[in-house]
């Protein structure tokens, strides 16, 4: 078999490989089966586990499980959940115990008595206080005091034990009235938690977009490297053929030099392709939080079709884009703050009531037994009114909140306009990407046909080495453009779903939330 015929077979295999993304002919399939076309899996890779194959689905799952930026956002959301649970602590009963013992000494100078006076005391007080949603504060108390007087003449009961059991109630009627004011800390924390959840969804959405883009770029770079490697082999075959023909006196020596330049040029392109391939592998490993990545699956870049509708896409984005939902939650928080600040402009009018029974005795048991007697009951009910004249602090705080709310509404409107613009750009990019694929496919077919003609001319001695190398370079460029167009289309399609906020849903990824809050791995894949 002559060297030129071997070259023709090599180029036939090369043409079969460049038909990678279109229906292949039977001859091309046979060339691949025969091993004339090197598989993309031949490329040397840094392999963590040779038995593990990383496809797009697995890359997405690993990113959701291991990416450090996403994990940091999960912890932030869990901290926001803790603030909500902390807020409900306002309804926890407050138990207070007071225990004290003391002594007071003095010197009295009265007409009927001159001498030292003194008092020993011992107190033990117990109270239980709780707040209720209307702002009501109820306190149950049980107070005990023992006092011993040293003053002469001493009272009839000495030492004296005083015991009191009762309750007190304070109910705001205007300012600080209502559940919204009482639970303001909880309501703020709930909105902050919702904002944090939307921020978590945004980080996951951006991460998924980046993983998909990087994975498509890995396929692009790997296929380009495989083609460049084959191109180097073919250039070396041509060099060997030319050297043999020059030695036989069939070709001039300059043909060898032409072939050597062709080999060096293609080796340089292969090194650039290898560097680009390993760079994008490193980027993917960083997204997956892995020092190395397993062998990438033999996936092929396709051209999935999608029907784009700007109006529908915009309506979807209004519901699903996490950035917009976060702004809406912040706006709702400001509305709560506005209502609370409006309440604070009202005068304070509080209903206050208390009721208790007392007991007195020479010992503790006597004082307790004395308490049920109705002649030592105590009660009080009344209103307490207060209002700062001018009330500028409360009024300006309300005005400040209203202005912040207007600013938030303007920001929401601006974001909605930006989302519409992103959707339009994504649709245009998809249309352009489709056109690029069609143009690159036609250009590749033309380059294939030209190369076939050049191989035939070279085989009969009518073509030069430069013509053949230039033809092969044109085919390499067309092939690279087609791969790039397919990768760009898939990235653009992911960008379209990113713009509408549907990317997580399209990939079957859901955010799970339970009563206990987010887990360390809140995202699940169908």
C-alpha positions, 0 to 999 in steps of 0.5 A, spaced: 500 500 500 503 506 497 504 512 502 499 516 498 493 511 499 495 511 506 494 518 507 487 518 503 485 513 508 487 517 514 483 523 511 477 519 510 477 517 517 478 524 519 472 526 514 468 521 518 470 524 525 468 531 523 461 528 521 461 527 528 454 531 529 451 529 523 448 523 520 454 519 518 454 515 512 456 507 512 463 508 510 464 513 516 461 508 521 466 503 518 472 507 519 470 509 526 469 501 527 476 500 524 479 505 528 481 509 523 478 515 527 481 516 534 476 516 539 476 522 544 477 518 550 484 517 548 486 524 551 490 523 557 486 525 563 488 526 570 483 521 573 481 520 580 477 514 579 477 510 572 471 506 574 467 513 575 464 516 569 462 524 569 456 526 565 452 532 565 447 529 570 452 527 575 456 533 574 450 537 576 449 533 582 456 533 585 456 541 584 449 541 588 452 537 593 459 539 594 460 546 591 463 551 597 459 557 595 453 553 595 454 550 602 456 557 605 449 559 602 445 553 605 449 555 612 446 562 611 439 560 610 439 555 616 442 561 620 436 565 618 431 559 620 434 559 627 432 567 627 425 565 626 425 560 631 428 565 636 423 570 635 418 566 638 421 566 644 417 572 646 412 567 648 416 563 652 414 564 660 419 568 664 420 565 671 424 570 676 426 568 683 428 574 688 432 572 694 435 577 699 437 578 706 439 584 709 439 589 715 439 596 717 441 600 723 440 607 725 440 611 731 433 615 733 432 621 737 425 622 739 421 625 745 419 619 748 425 614 745 432 615 744 436 609 742 438 605 736 433 602 731 434 596 727 430 592 722 432 585 719 429 583 712 429 576 708 425 576 702 423 571 697 419 573 691 417 568 685 414 571 679 411 568 672 410 573 666 408 572 659 406 576 653 400 574 649 399 576 641 395 582 642 400 585 646 398 583 653 402 582 659 400 578 664 404 576 671 403 572 676 407 573 683 408 570 690 412 575 694 414 573 701 418 577 707 420 576 714 422 582 718 424 583 725 424 590 728 429 592 734 425 599 735 422 599 742 417 599 743 416 593 739 410 591 735 405 586 737 407 581 731 415 581 731 418 578 727 413 579 722 411 574 716 408 578 710 405 573 704 402 576 698 399 572 692 396 575 686 397 577 678 397 584 674 395 585 667 397 590 662 394 591 655 396 596 650 389 599 647 393 604 642 400 604 641 403 597 641 396 594 640 396 588 636 399 582 633 403 585 628 407 590 633 408 584 638 410 579 633 415 584 629 421 581 630 418 574 628 415 577 622 422 581 620 425 574 621 420 570 616 421 575 611 429 575 612 429 567 611 424 568 605 430 573 602 435 568 604 432 562 601 431 566 594 438 568 595 440 560 595 436 559 589 439 564 585 446 561 587 444 554 585 441 557 579 448 561 577 452 554 579 448 550 575 448 555 569 456 555 570 457 547 571 453 546 564 457 551 560 463 549 563 461 542 561 459 543 554 466 547 554 469 541 556 466 537 550 468 542 545 475 542 548 476 535 548 473 534 541 478 540 538 484 536 542 482 530 539 482 533 532 488 537 533 492 530 535 489 527 528 491 533 524 498 532 527 499 525 525 496 526 518 501 532 517 507 527 520 505 522 515 505 527 509 512 529 511 514 521 511 511 521 504 515 527 502 521 525 505 521 518 501 519 522 494 525 527 495 529 521 496 527 518 490 528 525 486 520 525 485 519 532 489 524 538 490 527 538 497 522 544 499 516 540 499 520 537 505 520 543 508 513 545 507 511 539 511 516 540 517 513 547 517 506 544 517 507 539 522 510 544 527 504 549 526 499 543 528 503 541 534 503 548 536 495 548 535 495 541 539 499 544 545 494 550 545 488 545 545 491 541 550 492 547 555 485 549 553 482 542 555 486 542 561 484 549 563 477 548 563 477 541 566 480 545 572 474 550 572 470 544 572 473 541 578 473 547 582 465 548 581 465 540 583 470 542 589 474 536 587 482 536 586 481 532 580 475 529 576 473 522 573 473 521 566 468 525 562 463 521 559 463 520 551 457 525 550 456 528 544 454 536 543 447 536 540 442 541 538 435 540 542 430 544 540 426 549 544 420 554 542 421 561 545 415 566 546 418 572 549 411 574 553 410 567 556 418 567 558 417 574 561 411 571 565 415 565 567 421 570 570 416 574 574 414 568 578 421 564 578 427 569 578 429 569 585 432 576 584 425 578 583 422 574 589 427 577 594 426 584 592 418 582 593 420 579 600 424 585 602 418 590 600 413 586 604 418 587 610 418 594 609 410 594 608 410 591 615 415 596 618 411 601 615 404 598 619 408 598 625 411 605 625 404 608 623 402 604 630 408 608 634 405 614 632 399 613 636 398 615 643 400 610 649 393 608 652 394 602 657 389 598 661 393 596 667 389 592 673 392 588 679 389 583 684 392 580 690 391 577 697 396 578 703 397 574 709 400 576 716 403 572 721 408 571 726 411 565 722 410 563 715 404 558 716 400 563 719 401 568 714 399 563 708 393 561 712 391 568 713 391 569 705 384 567 704 381 572 708 377 577 704 379 583 708 386 583 706 385 583 698 388 588 694 386 590 687 387 596 682 384 598 675 386 604 671 388 607 665 395 610 663 396 615 658 402 618 655 404 622 648 410 626 646 408 633 644 410 633 637 411 626 636 417 628 631 421 621 632 415 617 630 412 621 625 419 621 621 420 614 622 414 613 619 416 617 613 423 614 612 419 607 611 415 610 606 420 613 602 424 606 603 418 603 600 418 607 594 425 606 593 424 598 593 418 599 588 422 603 583 428 597 584 423 592 583 420 596 576 427 596 574 429 589 575 423 587 571 425 591 565 432 588 566 429 581 566 425 582 560 431 585 556 435 579 558 430 574 555 430 578 549 437 577 549 437 570 550 432 569 545 436 573 540 442 569 542 439 562 541 437 564 534 444 567 532 447 560 535 442 556 530 444 560 524 451 559 526 450 551 526 447 551 519 453 556 517 458 552 520 455 545 517 455 548 510 462 550 511 465 544 514 462 540 508 465 545 503 472 544 506 471 536 506 469 536 499 475 541 497 480 536 501 478 530 497 479 534 491 486 536 494 488 529 496 486 526 489 490 532 485 496 530 490 495 523 489 496 524 481 502 529 482 498 535 480 497 538 487 503 541 492 504 539 499 502 547 501 495 546 498 494 539 501 496 542 508 492 549 507 486 544 505 486 540 511 487 547 516 481 549 512 477 543 514 480 543 521 477 551 522 471 549 519 470 543 524 472 547 530 467 552 528 462 547 528 464 544 535 464 551 537 457 553 534 454 547 538 457 548 544 455 556 544 448 553 542 447 549 548 450 554 553 445 559 550 439 554 551 441 554 558 442 561 559 435 562 556 432 557 562 436 561 566 433 568 564 426 565 565 428 562 572 426 555 569 433 552 569 432 548 576 426 546 574 428 543 567 433 539 570 428 536 575 432 540 581 427 541 587 429 545 594 426 541 600 424 544 606 421 541 612 418 543 619 425 543 622 428 547 616 433 546 611 438 540 611 445 541 609 443 538 602 437 541 601 437 540 593 434 533 590 434 531 583 428 527 580 
